Amino acid sequence: MIQVVCVKQVPDTETRVKVAADGRNFDPAGVTWVLNPYDEYAVEQALRVREQQGGGEIVAVSVGGASVPTALREVLALGADRAVHLRTDVVAPDPLALARALAAEIGGLKADLVWFGKQAVDDDQAQVGPMVAELLGLPCATVAATFALADGRVTVEREVEVGREVVEVPLPVVITAEKGLNEPRYASLKGRMAAKKKTIEERPAELGAPALEVVALELPPARPAGRIVGQGAAAVPELVKALRDEAQVL
Amino acid sequence: MSILVFVEQRDGQVRAVSREALGEAVRLAAALGGPVVGVCPAAADPGLAALGEAGADRVLLAAHPDFALYDPAGYAAAVAAAARELKPAAVLFAASTMGRDLAPRVAARLGAGLATECTALAVEGGRLVASRPVFAGKAIQRVAFPQAPALASLRPKAFEPVAQPGRAAAVEPLAVDFDAAAPRARVRRVTAAAAGKVDLTEAEVIVSGGRGLKGPEHFPVVEALAAALGGSVGASRPVVDAGWRPHAEQVGQTGKTVSPRLYVAVGISGAIQHLAGMMSSRCIVAVNKDPEAPIFKVADYGIVGDLFEVVPALTEAVKGIQTRA
């Protein structure tokens, strides 16, 4: 069985966002780059499927600039067999452009399972997975909180406002992973050594025309300073009064 | 040009988030000209004529026996067909779990740009500009659309519905052309959440607990305040990562971004990834024993003290108000 895991390199979630000089993008100076947290669940589930199936190939794919091989090397260390870096110097391509580049690569791989994190924690678009599915004509289940594979069919559960949807879908399929889908492993020392010998192929990303144009990136307005109404349980009446009369939320 | 709105139904009821999207469509239509048209995939008409009161001029009913539950491929075919027929300036979705799944599929089918989780839409120089939080709210990105239609999903509770009493929408059938025999994802069933439980993204009041609670056995302190306020329970990332609470309750980056009327943070210090997810709440209250905790920098009101004394006292005080009222 061939599985593809699409990953993105993103700023660490503790990053304080600064606006770049162009006023439209995020300033990457001094940022720690990590594998997108949701992608860790996608990688882990692909590894588990390979273990369950007793073999098969896992290909990691990512679109981006010169630093992307670091993220791909991480996925190789976790156990992916090989990686493809779709190289572009375009800063933050829009989701449809990313989906086109990924679909062009994945289309030739004849994968049974194509994995994504449910969204990247930088642009929070949550679009690329289902877009790749549409472009490839594959079915797709997003935001999978559980995953089971049996007899060529996948069952996932996804959290919705009214409870959980139980979704059934045949292979080949695109799945996007929710946090909590599994408990991701850490890369072993052996895995890290092995990753150094694995190949990362580089090809230009075929992004096509942009579908979105970023006009500006702004910091949210600061909240007006609040106040400490008091210490301990004695302050509760004062708090209740403020909530009822000032804020009018009670 | 028209504004097309995906009308979402569950169990034969149009969801409130779709009325919010219709309300924004009315405001855009006033700026751009043209009608507000809904498209609703469903097994049977969920009372679409009544959406006239929410601002719809017309609603296209895409009826199919498979559409009682959400059908990703079928719904996408229906909305894309409506967009191809109408050639609207914009297609709006609620950024509900359904809208978040559906909108990218429609965008890919139309080859159109999509901005998700928008908190504001504006018409600037005749073109649509969408504002959307990125990095879970640490920054706001403003995006324009090089080609029509512009697709946008709207964050629940960020947009106001309109009320136009006595107005009826014209309901028209839309032929759905999709291959029901082709392999596709099928929602087989929906397991119901506990009665009265409101999803955090749609909750009016949220009481969240953090590490200050010291253990999962102490969460009833938070639950009791949430119940007294008629709100939902949230949690910080460390508490979810430790397995005290389910991920569905996590607020912050890698959890949910919420904007309730009232957000109460109990025993949460206020890591930047948590603040990002709740900073757009209307009123924030923090209870923490550490007066230097970063949560107090974003809180409108804070109490420094032992949460195990403060929160039960607050719960009783809230109950007292409601008894009198």
Interface residues (C-beta under 8 A of the other chain):
Chain A: P11 T13 E14 T15 R16 V17 V19 F26 P37 Y38 D94 P95 L96 A99 V121 D122 D123 D124 Q125 A126 Q127 V128 G129 P130 M131 A133 E134 L135 P139 C140 A141 T142 V143 A145 E157 R158 E159 V160 E161 V162 G163 R164 E165 V166 V167 E168 V169 P170 V173 E178 K179 G180 A209 P210 A211 L212 E213 V214 V215 A216 L217 E218 L219 P220 R223 P224 G226 R227 I228 V229 G230 Q231 G232 A233 A235 V236 P237 L239 V240 A242 L243 R244 A247 V249 L250
Chain B: R10 D11 R15 L69 Y70 P72 A73 A76 S96 T97 M98 R100 D101 A103 P104 R105 A107 A108 R109 G111 A112 G113 L114 A115 T116 E117 V129 R132 P133 V134 F135 A136 G137 K138 A139 I140 Q141 R142 V143 A144 F145 P146 Q147 P183 R184 A185 R186 V187 R188 R189 V190 T191 A192 A193 D199 T201 E202 V205 L229 V240 P246 H247 A248 Q250 Q253 T254 G255 R261 L262 A271 I272 Q273 M279 S280 R282 C283 I284 V285 P291 F296 V298 A299 D300 Y301 G302 I303 V304 G305 D306 E309 V310 A313 L314 A317 V318 I321
